[in-house]
């Protein structure tokens, strides 16, 4: 089984195949409180105010862009919902890939760092 620490060390790469249900379940166990919803992995992050929320959004945009992977973000005053899926896998039909979990682990690390 993969760990969040191992995922953080990885770099996103071009993938042709998505993960199957059993693999998704294993990867979900490696990341903190992410859930599978509507074909995406999803997590909500809470903040004290809008400034902290936007700082988080900017930090994850900077880090995740380096992996050439881009989440769907829903941003409100004190909350950010982050959703990952991979459009290019499964012959362009989309799905969940290892890249989604690599990025989820990196987003969690950014949040933990910001909370200190």
C-alpha positions in Angstrom: 0.0 0.0 0.0 1.2 3.5 -0.9 1.6 6.2 1.8 1.0 10.0 1.7 4.7 10.5 2.2 5.5 8.4 -0.9 2.9 10.2 -2.9 4.3 13.7 -2.0 7.7 12.6 -3.4 6.2 11.6 -6.8 5.7 13.8 -9.8 2.5 13.7 -11.9 3.0 12.0 -15.3 1.0 11.2 -18.4 -1.2 8.2 -17.7 -3.4 6.3 -20.1 -5.4 4.2 -17.6 -7.3 5.2 -14.6 -7.5 3.3 -11.3 -10.0 0.6 -10.7 -12.3 0.6 -7.6 -10.0 -1.5 -5.4 -7.0 0.7 -6.3 -9.0 3.8 -5.5 -10.0 2.4 -2.2 -6.3 1.7 -1.4 -5.2 5.2 -2.4 -8.0 6.8 -0.4 -6.6 5.1 2.7 -3.3 6.9 2.1 -4.7 10.4 2.0 -6.5 12.2 4.9 -10.3 12.4 4.7 -10.6 12.5 0.9 -13.8 10.9 -0.4 -15.0 9.6 -3.8 -17.9 11.7 -5.0 -19.4 11.8 -8.5 -16.2 10.3 -10.1 -13.8 12.7 -8.4 -11.9 12.7 -5.1 -13.1 15.5 -3.0 -12.1 17.3 0.3 -13.3 20.5 2.0 -10.8 22.7 3.8 -12.0 25.2 6.4 -10.3 28.6 7.2 -10.8 31.5 9.5 -11.4 34.1 6.8 -11.4 34.9 3.1 -7.7 35.9 3.1 -6.6 32.5 4.4 -8.8 30.8 2.0 -7.3 32.6 -1.0 -3.8 32.2 0.3 -4.4 28.4 0.3 -5.9 28.5 -3.2 -2.8 30.4 -4.5 -0.4 28.0 -2.7 -2.0 24.9 -4.1 -2.3 26.5 -7.6 1.5 27.1 -7.5 2.4 23.6 -6.3 -0.1 21.6 -8.3 0.6 23.4 -11.6 4.2 22.0 -11.5 2.6 18.6 -11.8 0.5 19.8 -14.7 -2.7 18.7 -12.9 -5.4 21.2 -12.1 -8.2 20.7 -9.6 -11.7 22.0 -9.6 -12.0 24.5 -6.8 -15.1 25.8 -5.1 -14.1 28.9 -3.1 -16.2 30.7 -0.5 -15.4 33.1 2.4 -13.9 30.5 4.7 -13.9 27.2 2.8 -12.4 25.6 -0.3 -13.6 22.4 -1.8 -10.9 20.7 -3.9 -11.9 18.1 -6.5 -9.5 16.0 -8.6 -10.1 13.7 -11.5 -8.1 13.0 -14.7 -9.8 13.8 -17.9 -7.2 12.1 -20.2 -7.4 8.6 -18.8 -9.5 5.7 -20.1 -9.3 6.8 -23.7 -10.4 10.4 -22.8 -13.5 9.2 -20.9 -11.8 10.3 -17.6 -11.5 8.8 -14.3 -9.3 8.7 -11.2 -5.6 8.3 -11.6 -2.5 8.1 -9.4 -1.9 11.8 -10.3 -5.1 12.7 -8.4 -3.8 11.2 -5.3 -0.3 12.6 -5.7 -1.9 16.1 -5.9 -4.3 15.4 -3.0 -1.3 14.4 -0.8 0.5 17.6 -1.7 -2.6 19.7 -1.0 -2.9 18.1 2.4 0.8 18.9 3.1 0.2 22.6 2.2 -2.8 22.7 4.5 -0.8 21.2 7.4 2.0 23.6 6.8 -0.4 26.6 6.8 -2.0 25.4 10.0 1.3 25.6 11.9 
